[in-house]
Amino acid sequence: MLWQNPVIVTAIMFVIFLEINRSFGWQLIKTSLLIGLLGPIAEIIAISSGAWNYALPQVGGVPIWLFLLWGIAGIFFLSLADILGESVSDKKR
């Protein structure tokens, strides 16, 4: 299973993170880095309170690839919000 090898998962997430940011013309790089930092920090706080845990934590109780996953998710949800916002504004016309 891939989750048992965090180096491979991190490498895959890094490639996806770079490709998604490149496809958006690097316009969202600062936002994705910020979300990629704040999301895992929130999880570290929750983990330290005993809310849940990860099988192979590397940094503060979370897998290292989680930082990249949060950045990718941030871009996804920002893009989704833009698409839905355009859809709603088109219906108002």
Secondary structure, DSSP 8 states (H G I E B T S, - for coil): -GGG-HHHHHHHHHHHHHHHHHHTTTTTHHHHHHHHHHHHHHHHHHHHTTS---SS--BTTB-THHHHHHHHHHHHHHHHHHHHHHHHHHHH-
